Amino acid sequence: MPRVEQTPIFTTGEAVEHLRQAVHTRAGNFYAMYSSVLGGIVTDPALMVLPLDDHMVHRGHAVFDTATLANGMLYQLDQHLERFLRSAEMARISPPFPREQMRQIIIDTAAASGHRDASVRYWLSAGPGGFALAPTECVGSSFYVMIFGAETYPESYYTEGIKVVTSRVPIKPPFFARVKSTNYLPNVLVVLEAKDRGADNGIFIDEHGMVAESSNMNVAFVTKNRVFRHPPFDAILSGITVLRIFQLARRLVERGELQDIVVADVAVEEGRAAAEMMLIGSSIKVAPVTQWDGQPIGDGKPGPIARKLLEMWYEDVRTASDQLVRVPYPEG
Ligand SMILES: Cc1ncc(COP(=O)(O)O)c(C=O)c1O
């Protein structure tokens, strides 16, 4: 018989000590967390915890969103907050605070992190209260904010391009694809499947056989006639980044580098025949796809429109004052 170790029972002090010991090396990237359960901000990763009875944990009854902190400014915070509250409404979660209070908490948590470049993720949950299904037992909704250093994508994504495969993972039905809920199982599986198949990411195909989106990014194309193409948003997440990219791409239309921007169904065959394909989102920004299911897109090299849009995105983050919210860091 193998020896079975006895399970320790901790005092509160011992438990806190063990929480400290359980902090892993990657937690160095977790800079600050706000929790409405705690009622404030912590910077010790050992304390960045959630109650198990929070319905976000055991029922997935929660929504989230992610904004970017760049050069000490929150980029497109209000647009992300808007989508966040739309998701909360669809998930029937009433926020514990008015929007302005949540906005201020996000800004305060960013300031407490002391970091000028980071990811900013926040969650609204039905909240703690028990382990049943119905949220009627919840004592009140909860709000969490995390400021963290996200893993960056390899430089080769931008210099050589991304390889994608058509995913066999079923896409979420339209209603659930439009809510940014914490149920990201299909989105995780699409990445794992892509890696298994020697690619970087996968493309979801919708129930009508049209191009939908990628794991946590939108998918756009440039046709051989230089039309910027994107699927409509009725069965996918409405990407904050791609909506901004449409505005930036207008300048390329004015300069004659693009013919037009068309948001309408993209058939798989149209996508495969495109001159350029790209993934767009808060984490990846704009990155060229150069191979889809083993076949080259266009000439198999990163295209000029994806590169220009990425440059425009970086310029936007630096200079678009109407898209930026300054974080008031403490002196020093
Ligand atoms: C499923 C899905 N589609 C698209 C996006 C792109 O949205 P955004 O540009 O707001 O990051 C995301 C990321 O939030 C996502 O999770």
The ligand as a Gaussian input file, in Angstrom:
#p B3LYP/6-31G(d) Opt

LIG

0 1
 C      -14.017000      36.064000     -28.141000
 C      -13.366000      37.377000     -28.371000
 N      -13.463000      37.981000     -29.577000
 C      -12.870000      39.163000     -29.840000
 C      -12.139000      39.829000     -28.859000
 C      -11.484000      41.149000     -29.177000
 O      -12.024000      42.170000     -28.380000
 P      -11.135000      43.422000     -27.894000
 O      -10.662000      44.111000     -29.103000
 O      -12.091000      44.242000     -27.133000
 O      -10.013000      42.881000     -27.093000
 C      -12.011000      39.246000     -27.593000
 C      -11.248000      39.903000     -26.531000
 O      -11.798000      40.530000     -25.670000
 C      -12.640000      38.005000     -27.332000
 O      -12.540000      37.428000     -26.131000

